[in-house]
């Protein structure tokens, strides 16, 4: 397959959905005795973090944070330690639940000595409006290839992402490897955000043996159950 070129860009506008742990809310208040002390602690913590890319410095934490870090573990479109990071999202509200459940189960599959939490872990599902004229749609020719959804071989997708960055691609639209029929939106350029994030739903993840149960906040009664076997992971 030939490398992507600007001729392959497509316009895109819509909501990008992402799931984060509930700890994104201020947690340092448990470590300090006053608002002033908390503010000083937050300032110290911020100064110790990697610098944000210039294009992300004006964004709220929920949007800016993913671009800050070059995590030691690789992801589908980012090599280990590569910066800036990627804002992984989806074009729907369900795919982030599946993706997050997979990553939680994978962590415990790779750390058999680790003990899953006994209580529920709170998460927030939010969306943010995006718009760009520089999206590469990997669900359409000439890019609709099975390589995008290989369970654990990220080399082809990381190589493609490097080519995409070289032509200033702002975002990708790609099939989810974890959620059948789901579509992900890996965002490379913070400039695609055209509005503030909005918390849409609250979810909790609870471990029950070899299963993670995703539980939405009341009044919804929709439960999602995920097992190691569903994702091809060892229990």
N, C-alpha and C positions, 0 to 999 in steps of 0.2 A: 504494500500500500504506500502511495506517495505521501510525503509529509504534508500537513495542512498548509494552506495559504490563505491570505485575506479574502480570496474569492470564495472560500468556503463559509465565511461568516454569515450568520443569520440573525435577524432582529429577534429580540425576546423581551416580553414584559409579563409580569405576574407576581405571585407571592412565592417567596422561598420559605420553607418550613424547616425548623431545627429544634432538637430536643436537648436540654441541658439539665444537669443536676440542680436541685433546688438550692444548693449551697452558693449559687451565683448571687443570692441575696446576701447582704452584709453579714458576715460571721465573726468579724473581729470584735464586735461589741461584747462577746463573751470573754475577751481577754483583757478588757480595759474597764476602768472605773468611771470614766466620764466621756462626754462627747469630744472634748479637746484631746484627751489621750488617744481616743480612737482615731481622730483625724491625723494625729502625728504618726500613729502606727500605720495607717493607710498610706501616708506619704512615704514612709520608709520602705514599705513593701513595694510600692510603685517604682521607687528609684532602683530597687534591686532587680526588677524585671527587665527582660530584653526590650530594646527600643521598638516602638511601633513603626511600620512603614509610614512615610509622610502622608500617603493617601488615606490612612486609617486613623490618624491622630485626632480628628474631629468627631469620631464616631463614639456612640455609647459602648460601654463595656461588652455587652452581649454581641455586638457586631465586630468590634475591633479585636477582641482577645484572640480569636483563631489565627489571625495574621501575624501575631507576635512571636509565636513559638515554633521552633524547629525540633519537634519531638524526636527522641532517640529511636523510637520505633517508626518504621515506614508505614505509609498508608497507600491507598490505591493510586493516587495521582501525585504523591509526594514522597521523595526519597528520605531516608533517615537523616535527621539534622538539617534538612533543607529549609531555608527561609526565603521569602516570607511563607507563612503557613497558608492553609486553604480553609475557607469557610464551607464546610460540607453541609449541604442542605438537600431538600427534596422539593418537588413541585406539588406535593400533597401532604396531608397531615398524618398518614399512616406509615409511610416508608421510614421516617425517623424512628418510630417505635421499634420496628423490625431491626434496623441497623444498630440501634443502641442495645437491644437485647442480645444481638449477636456478639457485640464487643464485650459485654459483661460476661457472657458465657465463655467466650474465648479466653478472657483473662483467667478465669478459674480453671479452665481446661489446661492452660499452660503453667499454672501454679497449683499443682495438686495438694500442696500443703496449706494453701490459703483457705480460710474459713469464710463462706459467704455470710453476709450480715443476717442477723436473726430478725431484724425488723424491716419495715418497708423503707425504701430509699425514694425520696420525693424528687420529681422532675417537673420541669416547666416546658411546655410546647409553645413555641412562639413563631410568628411569621413576620416577614418584612417585605415591603414592595421593592422590586428590582426592575431595572430596564437597561438594555444594552443593545448595541448594533454589532457586537463582537462576540457572539456565542457560536461555539462549534457543537452541532447536534450529533452525538454519536449513536443515536437511534436510527439515523437515516443514511442512505448511501452518500458518499462512498465509505462511511465510517461504521456501518452497522456490522460489527464483527464480534464473534464470541469471545475474543480476547478481553473485552471490557468486563466480563463477569466471571473470569476464572476465580475459583474459591480463594486461592492464596498466592498465585504468581502475579506479582505486581510489576514485574520488569517491563512488559510491553506498555502498560498504562502510564508508568512513570516516564518512560521514554517519550510517549506521545505528549504528556503534559509539558515536558521540557521543550518540545517542538512548538507546542501551543503558546507557551510563554514567549518564545522567541519572536512570535508575530503579534504580540500584545493581545492575545486572547483574554477576554474579560471573564468568561464563564463557559462551563461545559454542561451539556445535558446528556446524561448517560443512564443506561439501565442499571437498576440496583442488582447487586450480586446476592443480596440476602432476602429481598422482598420480591417474590415473583410478580412481574408486571409493574413493579414500582419504578419510578424515575427519580434519579438524583440530580442535584444541581451543585456541582463543585464550583465555587466562586473563587476566581483567582485575583480579581481586581476589586477593591472596596468601592470604586467609583460607581458600581452598578446599583448601590443602595440609593433609593430616591425618597425614603421616608423612615420614620422611626420604627423600631420593633414593637410588636404588640403581643403580650401573653394571651394565648388563646385557650389553653387547657392545662390542667394539672393532672399528672400521672404519678403513680407509685410503682416501683418494681419490687417484687417480693420473691425470694428464693424458697422453693418448696421441693426439696430433694434435687432431682436432676432437671427441674423445671423452673423457669422464671415466669411469673405471672405479672402481666402489665395491667394495672388497675386504674381506670379513669376516676376522676373526682365525681362525687354525687352531683347531679342525678343520673348520670350515665351508668348503665349496667353492662357495658360492653367490656368483656375481659379478653385479653390475648394471652395465649400460653405458648411458650417457646421451650424446646428441649435441646440438649446437645445434639441429639441425633438429627433433628430438623436441619441443623446447619452443618452436619457432617463433622462434628467435633467429638473427641473422646470424652466420655463422662468421667 
